[in-house]
């Protein structure tokens, strides 16, 4: 799997040549976005003055939240109790590991900066192919949020 940046606002989740989902940001410097998996649309909205909490809504109901941790990772929490965390790793903090509640590594997102477009693509590696495509998109959103915070964007 990979995340391909189409323009600075649209990121597509691809598996081979099949499009599995996408994230569309409202603007280049906005963190408001919409995630799409099949016919399902999810609104992603930062909350609060510093936008450290992010709400994910589906058909008007909050289905997940994302929050920055004081320990340097982003927690993705689903309403039905599942919780994941995304943390930066690597010498230049350009790789992102998604772990479950028992800190088992589920996937690695490896950011590839494209100088010509001034944006990122991601390659996604895993031992077991993820079934939850929304989680893959939320992990991607969190990685982009993390990178923007570290570079002063947004």
N, C-alpha and C positions, 0 to 999 in steps of 0.2 A: 504494500500500500504506500501511497504517497499523497502529500498535499501539494497542489500546484497553484501558484499565485497567478491569476489571470490578469489582474490589474491590481493596484494597491488596495482595493476594497473587496475583492472577490477571491476566495480560496476554495478550490475544489478537491474533494476527497476522491482519489482514483485508485482502482485496483486493475492493473493492466490498462485496458482502454475503456473500462466501465466506470462511469461516474456514479459514486455511491451517495454523495451528499455534498453540501457546500455551506460556506459561511459568507454572508454579504454584510459588510459594514456600512453604516449610514453615510460615512464620509471618511476621508483619508486620516483625519486626526480624531475620529470618534471611536468610542468603544461600544456604542450601541450597535447591535448587529442582529441578524436573523440567521438561524441555522436551519437547513433543510435536509431531511432524510426521507426519501420517497415523497409522499404527499403530506408529510407532517412538517409543520413550520413551528419553530421555537423562537421566541423573542428573548434576546439577551440584553439585559439592561443593568449598567452600573448604578449602584445606590450610594447615597451619602456624599458628603463634601469631598472626601479624598478618593471616592470610587473604589474602596478596598473590598466591598462586598458586591457581588454580581448576582442578579436574579435571572433564572431561566424559566420562562412561562410557555405553556402549551395550551391553547384555547382558553386563555384567561386564568389558568391555574398555575401556581408555581410548582414546578416539578423538580427543580434542583437549585442549588446556590453554589457559588464559588467565593472563596474568601482568602485573602492573604493571611498567612500565619506569621507570627513574630519570629518563627524559627527559619524563615526563608523559603517556604514552599506555599503552594496554593492548594487548598482543600476543596475538592468537588464533592458535594453532599447531595444525594438524591433524597427525595421526601420519604421513600419507603425504607430508609435506613442505611443504604449502602454509602460508603465513604471511600474516597480515593485521594491521593495526593500527588501532585506534580512538583518535582524539584529539578533545579538546574544542576548539571554536572559537566565534567570536561574541563580542560585547562582554560578555555575562554568562555565557559558557561553557555555553550551553544548546543548542548544536548540536553534533552528533558526526559526524565524517567517518570512514568506513571506507575504508582504502586497501589495495591489494595490495602485493606485495614491491617493485615498482618505483615505488611511491608514486602509482599511478594511482587517482584517486577512483572508488570503486565505488558508494557511496551516501551520502546525508546523512540523518541522523536529527535531526529538529527537535522538541525537547521542548516540550510545551504543558502548563504547570502548571495544574491544576484546583483552585482554592481550596476549593470546596465539598466535594470528596472528599479533598483534601490528597494528591494523587497526580498522575501524569503520563500523558498520551497522547503518542504520537509520530507525526508524519507522516514518511513515508519517500520520498525522491525519488532518482532514478537515471536514467542515460542508457539502460542496458540492464537490463531486468528480471532480477533475480537468480534463478538456477535453484536455488541452494543455500539452501533455507529454514532449515536449521539455522544457517547462517552469519548470516542475518538475525536469528534469535532470540538467537544468541550475542552479536551486536553490540548488541542491545537490552539483554540482561543486563549486558554490559560498561558501557553508558551508565548504567544504573540503579546499578550498582556504583560507577561514577565519581561520580555525583551524590550518592549516600549518603555516600561518603568526604569529599566537599567540604562536606557539610552537617552532618557529625558523627553521622549515623544509623548503626545497625548495630553 
